[in-house]
Amino acid sequence: MTALISLLQSIVVLVSAVSIAQLVRGMFYLSLLTGFVMFFRPLLVGIARALVLTVRPRRPKNLLHGTASGT
């Protein structure tokens, strides 16, 4: 029980050391980043797919099915 109390006290000290302006600024930057990612999501997904294809290219269809004849 005393460990829980000391943990709560340390959390209160950490929270009281952060000002409201820092919290508001952090939330604002987080919301800007979230909006940026949501707006440019199709572009970012396309870039990620292109990067994956450059690192690991697709295998031909005849190799995917285990036959070399292509049927």
DRENPA-3360 file (N, C-alpha, C; in nm, 2 decimals, always signed):
BEGIN
1 = MTALISLL = +0.08/-0.12/+0.00/+0.00/+0.00/+0.00/+0.09/+0.13/+0.00 ~ +0.20/+0.12/+0.07/+0.28/+0.24/+0.08/+0.35/+0.26/-0.06 ~ +0.38/+0.16/-0.13/+0.43/+0.18/-0.27/+0.34/+0.25/-0.36 ~ +0.21/+0.21/-0.35/+0.11/+0.28/-0.43/+0.10/+0.43/-0.39 ~ +0.10/+0.46/-0.26/+0.09/+0.60/-0.22/+0.21/+0.68/-0.27 ~ +0.33/+0.62/-0.26/+0.45/+0.69/-0.30/+0.45/+0.71/-0.46 ~ +0.39/+0.61/-0.53/+0.38/+0.62/-0.67/+0.28/+0.74/-0.71 ~ +0.17/+0.74/-0.64/+0.08/+0.85/-0.66/+0.14/+0.99/-0.63;
9 = QSIVVLVS = +0.21/+1.00/-0.52/+0.28/+1.12/-0.49/+0.38/+1.17/-0.59 ~ +0.45/+1.07/-0.65/+0.55/+1.11/-0.75/+0.48/+1.15/-0.88 ~ +0.36/+1.09/-0.91/+0.29/+1.13/-1.03/+0.23/+1.27/-1.01 ~ +0.19/+1.30/-0.89/+0.13/+1.44/-0.86/+0.25/+1.54/-0.87 ~ +0.37/+1.51/-0.83/+0.48/+1.60/-0.84/+0.51/+1.62/-0.99 ~ +0.51/+1.52/-1.07/+0.55/+1.53/-1.21/+0.44/+1.61/-1.28 ~ +0.31/+1.59/-1.25/+0.21/+1.66/-1.32/+0.21/+1.81/-1.28 ~ +0.24/+1.84/-1.15/+0.24/+1.98/-1.11/+0.36/+2.05/-1.16;
17 = AVSIAQLV = +0.46/+1.98/-1.21/+0.58/+2.05/-1.27/+0.56/+2.09/-1.41 ~ +0.45/+2.04/-1.47/+0.42/+2.08/-1.61/+0.31/+2.19/-1.61 ~ +0.34/+2.29/-1.69/+0.24/+2.40/-1.69/+0.13/+2.38/-1.78 ~ +0.02/+2.45/-1.77/-0.09/+2.43/-1.85/-0.06/+2.47/-2.00 ~ +0.02/+2.57/-2.01/+0.06/+2.62/-2.15/+0.13/+2.51/-2.22 ~ +0.22/+2.44/-2.15/+0.29/+2.33/-2.22/+0.20/+2.22/-2.26 ~ +0.10/+2.19/-2.18/+0.00/+2.08/-2.21/-0.08/+2.13/-2.33 ~ -0.13/+2.25/-2.33/-0.21/+2.30/-2.44/-0.13/+2.30/-2.57;
25 = RGMFYLSL = +0.00/+2.35/-2.57/+0.09/+2.35/-2.68/+0.11/+2.21/-2.73 ~ +0.13/+2.11/-2.64/+0.15/+1.98/-2.68/+0.03/+1.92/-2.75 ~ -0.09/+1.94/-2.70/-0.21/+1.89/-2.76/-0.23/+1.96/-2.89 ~ -0.20/+2.09/-2.91/-0.21/+2.16/-3.03/-0.12/+2.09/-3.14 ~ +0.00/+2.07/-3.11/+0.09/+2.01/-3.20/+0.05/+1.86/-3.24 ~ +0.00/+1.79/-3.14/-0.05/+1.66/-3.16/-0.17/+1.66/-3.26 ~ -0.26/+1.75/-3.24/-0.37/+1.76/-3.33/-0.33/+1.81/-3.47 ~ -0.23/+1.90/-3.48/-0.18/+1.93/-3.61/-0.12/+1.81/-3.68;
33 = LTGFVMFF = -0.04/+1.73/-3.61/+0.02/+1.61/-3.67/-0.08/+1.51/-3.71 ~ -0.19/+1.49/-3.63/-0.29/+1.40/-3.66/-0.37/+1.45/-3.79 ~ -0.40/+1.58/-3.80/-0.47/+1.63/-3.92/-0.38/+1.62/-4.04 ~ -0.25/+1.64/-4.03/-0.16/+1.63/-4.14/-0.16/+1.48/-4.19 ~ -0.15/+1.39/-4.10/-0.15/+1.25/-4.14/-0.28/+1.20/-4.20 ~ -0.39/+1.25/-4.15/-0.52/+1.21/-4.20/-0.54/+1.27/-4.34 ~ -0.49/+1.39/-4.36/-0.51/+1.46/-4.49/-0.43/+1.40/-4.60 ~ -0.30/+1.36/-4.56/-0.21/+1.31/-4.66/-0.19/+1.16/-4.65;
41 = RPLLVGIA = -0.29/+1.09/-4.59/-0.28/+0.95/-4.57/-0.27/+0.87/-4.71 ~ -0.35/+0.90/-4.81/-0.33/+0.83/-4.94/-0.19/+0.84/-4.99 ~ -0.13/+0.96/-4.98/+0.00/+0.98/-5.03/+0.10/+0.91/-4.95 ~ +0.09/+0.91/-4.82/+0.18/+0.84/-4.73/+0.17/+0.69/-4.75 ~ +0.05/+0.63/-4.78/+0.04/+0.49/-4.80/+0.10/+0.45/-4.93 ~ +0.09/+0.54/-5.03/+0.15/+0.51/-5.16/+0.30/+0.51/-5.15 ~ +0.36/+0.61/-5.08/+0.50/+0.61/-5.06/+0.55/+0.49/-4.98 ~ +0.48/+0.45/-4.88/+0.51/+0.33/-4.81/+0.51/+0.20/-4.90;
49 = RALVLTVR = +0.41/+0.19/-4.98/+0.40/+0.07/-5.07/+0.52/+0.08/-5.17 ~ +0.55/+0.19/-5.22/+0.66/+0.20/-5.31/+0.79/+0.16/-5.25 ~ +0.81/+0.20/-5.12/+0.93/+0.17/-5.05/+0.94/+0.02/-5.03 ~ +0.82/-0.05/-5.00/+0.82/-0.19/-4.98/+0.86/-0.26/-5.11 ~ +0.80/-0.21/-5.22/+0.83/-0.28/-5.35/+0.98/-0.26/-5.39 ~ +1.04/-0.15/-5.35/+1.19/-0.14/-5.38/+1.27/-0.23/-5.29 ~ +1.23/-0.26/-5.17/+1.31/-0.35/-5.08/+1.28/-0.49/-5.12 ~ +1.15/-0.52/-5.14/+1.11/-0.66/-5.16/+1.02/-0.67/-5.28;
57 = PRRPKNLL = +1.07/-0.68/-5.40/+0.99/-0.68/-5.52/+0.89/-0.80/-5.53 ~ +0.78/-0.78/-5.61/+0.69/-0.89/-5.62/+0.75/-1.01/-5.70 ~ +0.70/-1.13/-5.66/+0.75/-1.24/-5.74/+0.65/-1.26/-5.86 ~ +0.70/-1.32/-5.97/+0.62/-1.35/-6.08/+0.51/-1.45/-6.05 ~ +0.40/-1.44/-6.12/+0.28/-1.52/-6.09/+0.31/-1.67/-6.10 ~ +0.39/-1.71/-6.20/+0.42/-1.85/-6.21/+0.50/-1.91/-6.10 ~ +0.58/-1.82/-6.03/+0.66/-1.87/-5.91/+0.57/-1.87/-5.79 ~ +0.46/-1.79/-5.79/+0.37/-1.79/-5.67/+0.30/-1.92/-5.66;
65 = HGTASGT = +0.26/-1.98/-5.77/+0.18/-2.10/-5.77/+0.26/-2.23/-5.76 ~ +0.39/-2.21/-5.77/+0.48/-2.33/-5.76/+0.51/-2.40/-5.89 ~ +0.46/-2.34/-6.00/+0.49/-2.40/-6.13/+0.58/-2.31/-6.21 ~ +0.67/-2.37/-6.29/+0.76/-2.29/-6.37/+0.70/-2.28/-6.52 ~ +0.60/-2.36/-6.55/+0.55/-2.36/-6.68/+0.46/-2.24/-6.71 ~ +0.40/-2.18/-6.61/+0.32/-2.06/-6.63/+0.17/-2.09/-6.66 ~ +0.13/-2.21/-6.64/-0.01/-2.25/-6.66/-0.09/-2.25/-6.53;
% end
